[in-house]
């Protein structure tokens, strides 16, 4: 079963678009699914993540904010 990564983002965010592009380029190699959540659709998420997006998480664990930590992602996925 693939690991599901969650990216919290918002429309029009260039950093979000960059992280999504990077994740998609690694998806086949590292075998994960991407769940995209627009924080503007949820007031609690908007308050929690507004200044941090994009936020990449595995379950409840936040892996990185703003920029993709590819090394950290690889380590996280290798540990599963």
MOPAC internal coordinates of N, CA, C and O (Angstrom, degrees):
PM7 1SCF
backbone

  N    0.0000 0     0.00 0     0.00 0    0    0    0
  C    1.4530 1     0.00 0     0.00 0    1    0    0
  C    1.5299 1   109.70 1     0.00 0    2    1    0
  O    1.2310 1   120.95 1   -45.73 1    3    2    1
  N    1.2921 1   115.80 1   134.27 1    3    2    1
  C    1.4642 1   120.61 1   178.83 1    5    3    2
  C    1.5249 1   111.28 1   -69.32 1    6    5    3
  O    1.2310 1   121.00 1   -31.91 1    7    6    5
  N    1.3052 1   115.70 1   148.09 1    7    6    5
  C    1.4494 1   122.01 1   171.32 1    9    7    6
  C    1.5256 1   107.14 1   -76.44 1   10    9    7
  O    1.2310 1   120.60 1   -38.84 1   11   10    9
  N    1.3259 1   116.45 1   141.16 1   11   10    9
  C    1.4651 1   119.82 1   177.10 1   13   11   10
  C    1.5261 1   109.41 1  -102.29 1   14   13   11
  O    1.2310 1   121.19 1   -58.26 1   15   14   13
  N    1.3269 1   115.34 1   121.74 1   15   14   13
  C    1.4563 1   121.47 1   173.50 1   17   15   14
  C    1.5138 1   107.71 1   -97.03 1   18   17   15
  O    1.2310 1   120.27 1   -39.13 1   19   18   17
  N    1.3122 1   117.09 1   140.87 1   19   18   17
  C    1.4579 1   121.81 1   176.85 1   21   19   18
  C    1.5181 1   108.53 1  -111.99 1   22   21   19
  O    1.2310 1   121.12 1   -52.19 1   23   22   21
  N    1.3291 1   115.47 1   127.81 1   23   22   21
  C    1.4560 1   119.93 1   174.18 1   25   23   22
  C    1.5194 1   108.00 1  -113.61 1   26   25   23
  O    1.2310 1   121.78 1   -58.99 1   27   26   25
  N    1.3267 1   114.20 1   121.01 1   27   26   25
  C    1.4582 1   121.23 1   175.63 1   29   27   26
  C    1.5194 1   106.48 1   -91.09 1   30   29   27
  O    1.2310 1   120.31 1   -53.68 1   31   30   29
  N    1.3248 1   117.02 1   126.32 1   31   30   29
  C    1.4608 1   121.36 1  -172.27 1   33   31   30
  C    1.5220 1   110.07 1  -147.83 1   34   33   31
  O    1.2310 1   121.15 1     3.21 1   35   34   33
  N    1.3220 1   115.41 1  -176.79 1   35   34   33
  C    1.4679 1   121.72 1   170.45 1   37   35   34
  C    1.5186 1   107.79 1  -146.68 1   38   37   35
  O    1.2310 1   121.05 1   -26.70 1   39   38   37
  N    1.3192 1   115.59 1   153.30 1   39   38   37
  C    1.4649 1   121.49 1   178.40 1   41   39   38
  C    1.5253 1   110.12 1   -62.19 1   42   41   39
  O    1.2310 1   120.92 1   -39.90 1   43   42   41
  N    1.3226 1   115.84 1   140.10 1   43   42   41
  C    1.4608 1   121.21 1   176.58 1   45   43   42
  C    1.5125 1   114.75 1    83.85 1   46   45   43
  O    1.2310 1   119.95 1  -175.30 1   47   46   45
  N    1.3123 1   117.70 1     4.70 1   47   46   45
  C    1.4727 1   121.93 1  -179.17 1   49   47   46
  C    1.5261 1   108.60 1   -91.36 1   50   49   47
  O    1.2310 1   120.57 1   -67.05 1   51   50   49
  N    1.3338 1   116.52 1   112.95 1   51   50   49
  C    1.4678 1   119.39 1  -177.56 1   53   51   50
  C    1.5265 1   112.71 1   -66.52 1   54   53   51
  O    1.2310 1   119.66 1   146.35 1   55   54   53
  N    1.3113 1   118.26 1   -33.65 1   55   54   53
  C    1.4638 1   120.38 1   177.01 1   57   55   54
  C    1.5305 1   110.39 1   -66.77 1   58   57   55
  O    1.2310 1   120.62 1   143.79 1   59   58   57
  N    1.3255 1   116.42 1   -36.21 1   59   58   57
  C    1.4661 1   121.01 1   178.04 1   61   59   58
  C    1.5259 1   110.01 1   -65.21 1   62   61   59
  O    1.2310 1   120.94 1   134.66 1   63   62   61
  N    1.3127 1   115.81 1   -45.34 1   63   62   61
  C    1.4625 1   120.59 1   179.74 1   65   63   62
  C    1.5282 1   110.43 1   -61.66 1   66   65   63
  O    1.2310 1   120.49 1   139.64 1   67   66   65
  N    1.3156 1   116.66 1   -40.36 1   67   66   65
  C    1.4675 1   120.83 1   179.08 1   69   67   66
  C    1.5264 1   110.73 1   -63.74 1   70   69   67
  O    1.2310 1   120.42 1   133.07 1   71   70   69
  N    1.3408 1   116.81 1   -46.93 1   71   70   69
  C    1.4600 1   119.35 1  -178.89 1   73   71   70
  C    1.5301 1   110.60 1   -64.15 1   74   73   71
  O    1.2310 1   119.92 1   138.89 1   75   74   73
  N    1.3229 1   117.75 1   -41.11 1   75   74   73
  C    1.4622 1   120.45 1   178.11 1   77   75   74
  C    1.5276 1   111.14 1   -60.86 1   78   77   75
  O    1.2310 1   120.48 1   137.46 1   79   78   77
  N    1.3126 1   116.69 1   -42.54 1   79   78   77
  C    1.4621 1   121.16 1   178.52 1   81   79   78
  C    1.5322 1   110.37 1   -61.39 1   82   81   79
  O    1.2310 1   120.54 1   134.86 1   83   82   81
  N    1.3318 1   116.57 1   -45.14 1   83   82   81
  C    1.4660 1   120.72 1   179.68 1   85   83   82
  C    1.5317 1   110.77 1   -63.36 1   86   85   83
  O    1.2310 1   120.55 1   138.18 1   87   86   85
  N    1.3254 1   116.56 1   -41.82 1   87   86   85
  C    1.4599 1   119.79 1   179.93 1   89   87   86
  C    1.5262 1   110.81 1   -64.19 1   90   89   87
  O    1.2310 1   120.61 1   135.94 1   91   90   89
  N    1.3186 1   116.43 1   -44.06 1   91   90   89
  C    1.4693 1   119.60 1  -179.96 1   93   91   90
  C    1.5217 1   111.37 1   -62.18 1   94   93   91
  O    1.2310 1   120.30 1   146.66 1   95   94   93
  N    1.3298 1   117.04 1   -33.34 1   95   94   93
  C    1.4683 1   119.92 1   179.80 1   97   95   94
  C    1.5333 1   111.66 1   -71.71 1   98   97   95
  O    1.2310 1   119.90 1   159.11 1   99   98   97
  N    1.3213 1   117.79 1   -20.89 1   99   98   97
  C    1.4709 1   122.36 1   179.61 1  101   99   98
  C    1.5308 1   113.03 1   -99.80 1  102  101   99
  O    1.2310 1   120.61 1   170.97 1  103  102  101
  N    1.3209 1   116.45 1    -9.03 1  103  102  101
  C    1.4616 1   121.74 1  -169.19 1  105  103  102
  C    1.5259 1   113.48 1   -60.07 1  106  105  103
  O    1.2310 1   119.52 1   132.94 1  107  106  105
  N    1.3171 1   118.53 1   -47.06 1  107  106  105
  C    1.4635 1   120.18 1  -179.09 1  109  107  106
  C    1.5217 1   111.76 1   -66.95 1  110  109  107
  O    1.2310 1   120.89 1   138.19 1  111  110  109
  N    1.3189 1   115.91 1   -41.81 1  111  110  109
  C    1.4709 1   120.25 1  -178.70 1  113  111  110
  C    1.5306 1   111.90 1   -64.39 1  114  113  111
  O    1.2310 1   120.49 1   135.47 1  115  114  113
  N    1.3275 1   116.67 1   -44.53 1  115  114  113
  C    1.4632 1   120.75 1  -172.63 1  117  115  114
  C    1.5272 1   113.58 1   -97.21 1  118  117  115
  O    1.2310 1   120.13 1   174.05 1  119  118  117
  N    1.3326 1   117.36 1    -5.95 1  119  118  117
  C    1.4682 1   122.74 1   173.09 1  121  119  118
  C    1.5302 1   113.08 1    58.12 1  122  121  119
  O    1.2310 1   120.66 1  -112.15 1  123  122  121
  N    1.3140 1   116.34 1    67.85 1  123  122  121
  C    1.4586 1   121.70 1   175.40 1  125  123  122
  C    1.5197 1   109.86 1  -137.14 1  126  125  123
  O    1.2310 1   121.24 1   -19.48 1  127  126  125
  N    1.3292 1   115.24 1   160.52 1  127  126  125
  C    1.4653 1   122.64 1   174.06 1  129  127  126
  C    1.5126 1   108.10 1  -103.84 1  130  129  127
  O    1.2310 1   120.88 1   -27.85 1  131  130  129
  N    1.3248 1   115.92 1   152.15 1  131  130  129
  C    1.4632 1   121.14 1   179.51 1  133  131  130
  C    1.5240 1   108.53 1  -115.57 1  134  133  131
  O    1.2310 1   121.09 1   -54.13 1  135  134  133
  N    1.3100 1   115.53 1   125.87 1  135  134  133
  C    1.4654 1   122.24 1   173.90 1  137  135  134
  C    1.5241 1   106.27 1  -109.30 1  138  137  135
  O    1.2310 1   120.81 1   -59.12 1  139  138  137
  N    1.3209 1   116.06 1   120.88 1  139  138  137
  C    1.4621 1   121.03 1  -178.80 1  141  139  138
  C    1.5259 1   109.50 1  -101.62 1  142  141  139
  O    1.2310 1   121.04 1   -51.18 1  143  142  141
  N    1.3288 1   115.61 1   128.82 1  143  142  141
  C    1.4573 1   120.84 1   178.03 1  145  143  142
  C    1.5228 1   108.43 1  -126.41 1  146  145  143
  O    1.2310 1   121.24 1   -60.99 1  147  146  145
  N    1.3394 1   115.24 1   119.01 1  147  146  145
  C    1.4616 1   121.68 1   176.68 1  149  147  146
  C    1.5216 1   108.17 1   -81.29 1  150  149  147
  O    1.2310 1   120.37 1   -66.02 1  151  150  149
  N    1.3197 1   116.89 1   113.98 1  151  150  149
  C    1.4708 1   120.70 1  -175.46 1  153  151  150
  C    1.5180 1   112.89 1   -65.16 1  154  153  151
  O    1.2310 1   119.97 1   157.82 1  155  154  153
  N    1.3316 1   117.66 1   -22.18 1  155  154  153
  C    1.4608 1   119.80 1  -179.03 1  157  155  154
  C    1.5265 1   112.35 1   -69.40 1  158  157  155
  O    1.2310 1   120.03 1   167.24 1  159  158  157
  N    1.3377 1   117.55 1   -12.76 1  159  158  157
  C    1.4545 1   121.39 1   177.58 1  161  159  158
  C    1.5211 1   113.51 1   -87.58 1  162  161  159
  O    1.2310 1   120.02 1   177.32 1  163  162  161
  N    1.3205 1   117.56 1    -2.68 1  163  162  161
  C    1.4629 1   121.86 1  -176.35 1  165  163  162
  C    1.5294 1   108.79 1  -141.60 1  166  165  163
  O    1.2310 1   120.00 1   -70.40 1  167  166  165
  N    1.3405 1   117.61 1   109.60 1  167  166  165
  C    1.4848 1   120.55 1  -176.93 1  169  167  166
  C    1.5313 1   113.75 1   -55.20 1  170  169  167
  O    1.2310 1   119.75 1   143.23 1  171  170  169
  N    1.3254 1   118.08 1   -36.77 1  171  170  169
  C    1.4699 1   120.25 1  -179.71 1  173  171  170
  C    1.5229 1   110.84 1   -67.78 1  174  173  171
  O    1.2310 1   120.35 1   137.29 1  175  174  173
  N    1.3329 1   116.94 1   -42.71 1  175  174  173
  C    1.4628 1   119.94 1   177.98 1  177  175  174
  C    1.5228 1   111.11 1   -67.58 1  178  177  175
  O    1.2310 1   120.76 1   141.82 1  179  178  177
  N    1.3156 1   116.15 1   -38.18 1  179  178  177
  C    1.4677 1   120.34 1   178.63 1  181  179  178
  C    1.5285 1   110.20 1   -60.55 1  182  181  179
  O    1.2310 1   120.63 1   135.83 1  183  182  181
  N    1.3199 1   116.40 1   -44.17 1  183  182  181
  C    1.4634 1   120.11 1   179.39 1  185  183  182
  C    1.5360 1   110.63 1   -66.97 1  186  185  183
  O    1.2310 1   120.57 1   140.42 1  187  186  185
  N    1.3330 1   116.52 1   -39.58 1  187  186  185
  C    1.4595 1   120.40 1  -176.11 1  189  187  186
  C    1.5266 1   112.76 1   -71.86 1  190  189  187
  O    1.2310 1   119.81 1   139.98 1  191  190  189
  N    1.3500 1   117.96 1   -40.02 1  191  190  189
  C    1.4534 1   121.22 1  -169.11 1  193  191  190
  C    1.5207 1   115.79 1  -114.65 1  194  193  191
  O    1.2310 1   119.27 1   179.39 1  195  194  193
  N    1.3047 1   119.00 1    -0.61 1  195  194  193
  C    1.4645 1   121.44 1  -170.71 1  197  195  194
  C    1.5269 1   114.04 1   -50.75 1  198  197  195
  O    1.2310 1   120.14 1   135.20 1  199  198  197
  N    1.3268 1   117.34 1   -44.80 1  199  198  197
  C    1.4648 1   120.59 1  -176.84 1  201  199  198
  C    1.5288 1   112.28 1   -87.21 1  202  201  199
  O    1.2310 1   119.90 1   177.18 1  203  202  201
  N    1.3356 1   117.80 1    -2.82 1  203  202  201
  C    1.4626 1   120.78 1  -173.44 1  205  203  202
  C    1.5249 1   113.97 1  -110.37 1  206  205  203
  O    1.2310 1   119.38 1   168.91 1  207  206  205
  N    1.3223 1   118.79 1   -11.09 1  207  206  205
  C    1.4650 1   120.33 1  -171.38 1  209  207  206
  C    1.5113 1   112.19 1   -64.17 1  210  209  207
  O    1.2310 1   120.26 1   -28.31 1  211  210  209
  N    1.3212 1   117.10 1   151.69 1  211  210  209
  C    1.4524 1   125.07 1    -6.47 1  213  211  210
  C    1.5254 1   111.58 1   -73.09 1  214  213  211
  O    1.2310 1   121.48 1   -29.63 1  215  214  213
  N    1.3281 1   114.77 1   150.37 1  215  214  213
  C    1.4589 1   121.76 1   177.28 1  217  215  214
  C    1.5218 1   107.07 1  -119.39 1  218  217  215
  O    1.2310 1   120.54 1   -52.13 1  219  218  217
  N    1.3298 1   116.58 1   127.87 1  219  218  217
  C    1.4544 1   121.82 1   178.60 1  221  219  218
  C    1.5181 1   108.95 1  -108.45 1  222  221  219
  O    1.2310 1   120.96 1   -51.07 1  223  222  221
  N    1.3404 1   115.77 1   128.93 1  223  222  221
  C    1.4603 1   120.54 1  -177.47 1  225  223  222
  C    1.5198 1   111.14 1  -134.35 1  226  225  223
  O    1.2310 1   121.55 1   -27.80 1  227  226  225
  N    1.3373 1   114.63 1   152.20 1  227  226  225
  C    1.4574 1   122.79 1   167.69 1  229  227  226
  C    1.5151 1   104.91 1  -117.02 1  230  229  227
  O    1.2310 1   120.34 1   -67.11 1  231  230  229
  N    1.3131 1   116.95 1   112.89 1  231  230  229
  C    1.4641 1   119.74 1  -173.04 1  233  231  230
  C    1.5271 1   108.64 1    61.36 1  234  233  231
  O    1.2310 1   120.78 1    52.83 1  235  234  233
  N    1.3033 1   116.12 1  -127.17 1  235  234  233
  C    1.4673 1   121.23 1   178.89 1  237  235  234
  C    1.5260 1   112.70 1   -92.29 1  238  237  235
  O    1.2310 1   120.34 1   173.36 1  239  238  237
  N    1.3259 1   116.95 1    -6.64 1  239  238  237
  C    1.4629 1   121.03 1  -177.02 1  241  239  238
  C    1.5250 1   111.20 1   -86.65 1  242  241  239
  O    1.2310 1   120.76 1   -58.71 1  243  242  241
  N    1.3241 1   116.16 1   121.29 1  243  242  241
  C    1.4597 1   121.19 1   176.80 1  245  243  242
  C    1.5260 1   108.75 1   -81.88 1  246  245  243
  O    1.2310 1   121.12 1   -55.81 1  247  246  245
  N    1.3302 1   115.46 1   124.19 1  247  246  245
  C    1.4697 1   120.64 1   179.98 1  249  247  246
  C    1.5167 1   112.31 1   -88.18 1  250  249  247
  O    1.2310 1   120.51 1   139.41 1  251  250  249
  N    1.3373 1   116.63 1   -40.59 1  251  250  249
  C    1.4578 1   119.15 1  -178.51 1  253  251  250
  C    1.5279 1   109.93 1  -164.83 1  254  253  251
  O    1.2310 1   121.51 1   -19.74 1  255  254  253
  N    1.3242 1   114.72 1   160.26 1  255  254  253
  C    1.4665 1   123.05 1   176.67 1  257  255  254
  C    1.5255 1   108.15 1  -129.76 1  258  257  255
  O    1.2310 1   120.77 1   -28.87 1  259  258  257
  N    1.3098 1   116.13 1   151.13 1  259  258  257
  C    1.4667 1   124.48 1   176.90 1  261  259  258
  C    1.5251 1   114.22 1    71.02 1  262  261  259
  O    1.2310 1   119.94 1   125.65 1  263  262  261
  N    1.3295 1   117.71 1   -54.35 1  263  262  261
  C    1.4618 1   122.23 1  -176.08 1  265  263  262
  C    1.5220 1   109.71 1  -131.14 1  266  265  263
  O    1.2310 1   120.47 1   -33.71 1  267  266  265
  N    1.3273 1   116.72 1   146.29 1  267  266  265
  C    1.4600 1   120.89 1   179.91 1  269  267  266
  C    1.5198 1   110.31 1   -69.91 1  270  269  267
  O    1.2310 1   120.98 1   -52.71 1  271  270  269
  N    1.3350 1   115.72 1   127.29 1  271  270  269
  C    1.4586 1   122.38 1   171.79 1  273  271  270
  C    1.5303 1   106.48 1   -95.28 1  274  273  271
  O    1.2310 1   120.92 1   -93.28 1  275  274  273
  N    1.3413 1   115.84 1    86.72 1  275  274  273
  C    1.4630 1   119.84 1  -174.80 1  277  275  274
  C    1.5248 1   111.50 1   -62.06 1  278  277  275
  O    1.2310 1   120.30 1   138.86 1  279  278  277
  N    1.3097 1   117.03 1   -41.14 1  279  278  277
  C    1.4687 1   120.35 1   179.31 1  281  279  278
  C    1.5329 1   110.09 1   -61.34 1  282  281  279
  O    1.2310 1   120.31 1   134.07 1  283  282  281
  N    1.3282 1   117.01 1   -45.93 1  283  282  281
  C    1.4548 1   121.28 1   178.25 1  285  283  282
  C    1.5237 1   112.39 1   -62.53 1  286  285  283
  O    1.2310 1   120.63 1   141.26 1  287  286  285
  N    1.3209 1   116.40 1   -38.74 1  287  286  285
  C    1.4543 1   121.14 1   177.88 1  289  287  286
  C    1.5240 1   110.16 1   -64.34 1  290  289  287
  O    1.2310 1   120.44 1   134.03 1  291  290  289
  N    1.3214 1   116.77 1   -45.97 1  291  290  289
  C    1.4688 1   120.31 1   179.54 1  293  291  290
  C    1.5314 1   110.91 1   -61.32 1  294  293  291
  O    1.2310 1   120.30 1   137.74 1  295  294  293
  N    1.3254 1   117.02 1   -42.26 1  295  294  293
  C    1.4682 1   120.41 1   178.28 1  297  295  294
  C    1.5211 1   111.11 1   -63.77 1  298  297  295
  O    1.2310 1   120.24 1   137.40 1  299  298  297
  N    1.3030 1   117.14 1   -42.60 1  299  298  297
  C    1.4686 1   121.70 1   179.63 1  301  299  298
  C    1.5261 1   110.53 1   -61.38 1  302  301  299
  O    1.2310 1   120.54 1   133.38 1  303  302  301
  N    1.3059 1   116.58 1   -46.62 1  303  302  301
  C    1.4622 1   120.67 1  -177.70 1  305  303  302
  C    1.5257 1   111.93 1   -70.85 1  306  305  303
  O    1.2310 1   120.05 1   148.66 1  307  306  305
  N    1.3160 1   117.50 1   -31.34 1  307  306  305
  C    1.4682 1   121.14 1   178.82 1  309  307  306
  C    1.5291 1   110.95 1   -70.96 1  310  309  307
  O    1.2310 1   120.40 1   152.44 1  311  310  309
  N    1.3132 1   116.84 1   -27.56 1  311  310  309
  C    1.4596 1   121.46 1  -178.43 1  313  311  310
  C    1.5077 1   113.97 1   -76.95 1  314  313  311
  O    1.2310 1   120.02 1   166.32 1  315  314  313
  N    1.3264 1   117.57 1   -13.68 1  315  314  313
  C    1.4701 1   120.97 1  -177.38 1  317  315  314
  C    1.5013 1   112.26 1   -84.11 1  318  317  315
  O    1.2310 1   120.10 1   180.00 1  319  318  317

